[in-house]
Amino acid sequence: MRPTLIAALAALTLAWPAMAADVPSLEERWREDPGQIFEAGDIDLADLKWVARPVVIFANSPRDPSFVEQMEEIRADMPRLITRDVIVITDTNPDEPSDLRNRLRPRGFMLVLIGKDGRIELRKPLPWTVRELSRSIDKMPMRRQEMGRDR
């Protein structure tokens, strides 16, 4: 290798830890804007354990009518989900399966609610309203504890 290339690689190697520190974590990005919708390819559920309740929405295309309906419902009432520490994650590309798609194995449209403890709380093959999701979340033991603290 040429000396200038070696020097550039060495400088980049030394700078890498500082550059990596500037990249916000998933939790930081979610806390900064809890109303944003994340792509499944960017997600490691371990980063969300005891932090948020993932709602993962799968479809075989972003044009899937069930997916479109579900996303309209979520966007229309996102504040209700935010108060329940929900992070919304989507995956509409079965041709490039994300880790979540491989783990949860959806067939076509599927909505999955995962608790803060990382356990799958429900799977639904059809869109759900935010009201239905909120009611399911409010029945979870951890959410009941949170609501007791909020009073």
C-alpha positions in Angstrom: 0.0 0.0 0.0 1.0 3.6 -0.6 2.1 5.5 2.5 -0.7 8.1 2.1 -3.4 5.3 2.0 -1.8 3.7 5.1 -1.8 7.0 7.0 -5.5 7.7 6.0 -6.5 4.3 7.2 -4.7 4.7 10.5 -6.3 8.1 11.0 -9.7 6.7 10.3 -9.1 3.8 12.7 -8.1 6.2 15.5 -11.1 8.4 14.8 -13.7 5.6 14.6 -14.5 5.3 18.3 -15.3 9.1 18.5 -17.4 8.9 15.3 -19.3 5.9 16.6 -20.1 7.8 19.8 -21.8 10.5 17.8 -24.4 8.1 16.4 -27.5 8.2 18.7 -28.8 4.8 19.9 -32.2 3.5 19.0 -33.5 4.5 22.4 -32.1 8.0 22.1 -33.7 8.4 18.6 -37.0 7.1 19.9 -37.0 9.3 23.0 -36.1 12.4 20.9 -39.2 11.8 18.7 -41.4 9.0 20.0 -43.9 9.7 17.2 -41.6 8.5 14.5 -42.0 5.2 12.7 -38.9 3.0 12.5 -37.9 0.5 9.8 -37.4 -3.1 11.0 -34.0 -3.3 9.4 -32.7 -0.8 12.0 -34.1 -2.5 15.0 -32.6 -4.9 17.6 -35.4 -5.7 20.1 -32.8 -6.1 22.9 -32.2 -2.3 22.7 -35.9 -1.8 23.6 -36.3 -4.3 26.5 -37.7 -2.6 29.6 -37.8 0.7 27.6 -40.6 0.6 25.1 -43.5 -1.6 23.8 -42.8 -2.4 20.2 -45.7 -2.6 17.8 -44.4 -4.3 14.7 -46.4 -4.1 11.5 -45.6 -6.4 8.6 -46.9 -6.5 5.1 -45.7 -7.8 1.8 -45.9 -4.3 0.3 -46.3 -0.8 1.5 -49.4 -0.7 -0.7 -51.1 -3.6 1.0 -54.6 -2.2 1.9 -54.4 -3.6 5.4 -51.0 -2.0 6.0 -52.3 1.4 4.6 -55.3 1.2 6.9 -53.2 0.3 9.9 -50.7 3.1 9.3 -53.5 5.7 8.8 -55.0 4.5 12.1 -51.7 4.8 14.0 -50.8 8.2 12.5 -54.3 9.5 13.4 -53.9 8.7 17.1 -50.2 8.5 17.8 -50.3 10.5 21.1 -52.3 7.7 22.7 -49.6 5.2 21.8 -46.8 7.6 22.9 -48.3 7.8 26.4 -48.0 4.0 26.6 -44.3 3.9 25.5 -45.1 2.4 22.2 -42.5 2.4 19.4 -43.9 1.7 16.0 -41.8 -0.5 13.6 -42.7 -1.5 10.1 -41.4 -4.1 7.6 -42.9 -4.2 4.1 -40.1 -6.0 2.3 -40.2 -9.8 2.5 -37.6 -10.0 -0.3 -35.0 -8.7 2.2 -36.0 -10.2 5.5 -35.2 -8.2 8.6 -34.2 -10.0 11.8 -37.7 -9.2 13.1 -39.3 -10.8 10.1 -37.2 -13.9 10.5 -38.0 -14.1 14.2 -41.7 -13.3 14.1 -42.5 -15.1 10.7 -45.4 -13.1 9.4 -47.6 -14.3 6.5 -48.7 -11.2 4.6 -50.1 -8.5 6.9 -49.5 -9.0 10.6 -49.5 -6.7 13.7 -47.4 -7.8 16.6 -47.5 -6.2 20.1 -44.4 -6.9 22.2 -44.3 -6.1 25.9 -41.5 -4.2 27.6 -40.2 -7.5 28.9 -39.7 -8.7 25.3 -42.6 -11.2 25.2 -45.0 -11.3 22.4 -48.3 -10.1 23.8 -50.5 -10.5 20.7 -50.5 -11.2 16.9 -53.2 -10.0 14.7 -53.8 -10.8 11.0 -56.0 -7.7 10.5 -55.6 -4.0 11.3 -56.5 -2.9 14.8 -57.6 0.5 16.0 -55.4 2.5 18.4 -58.2 2.2 20.9 -58.0 -1.7 20.7 -54.2 -1.6 21.0 -54.4 0.8 24.0 -56.9 -1.4 25.8 -54.7 -4.5 25.3 -51.7 -2.5 26.6 -53.6 -1.2 29.6 -54.4 -4.8 30.7 -50.7 -5.7 30.8 -49.3 -6.0 34.4 -46.4 -3.6 33.8 -48.7 -1.0 32.3 -51.1 -1.3 35.3 -48.1 -0.6 37.5 -47.2 2.4 35.5 -50.8 3.7 35.6 -50.7 3.3 39.4 -47.5 5.4 39.6 -49.0 8.0 37.2 -51.9 8.8 39.6 
